[in-house]
């Protein structure tokens, strides 16, 4: 019987799922303009609900606005606009 998948504590493979001898990277997928993109889980700090955005005058089209998170103003980027899709 195959052991249950578990997160590996080895720093070289941190954030990967280990099943037997197979090491699988973990990803977060996002959709933009009908396409699916995958980001490494290690590059993602957190996933939150879409925030209320404050528009920024004269901003580039890819900047959707600013969102407040824990008292900090964060830029919110439109992936499809950024990539020209």
Secondary structure, DSSP 8 states (H G I E B T S, - for coil): -----EE---GGGTT-EEETTEEE--EEEEEETTEEEEEEGGG----------B--TT--TTEEEEEEETTEEEEEE-HHHHTT-
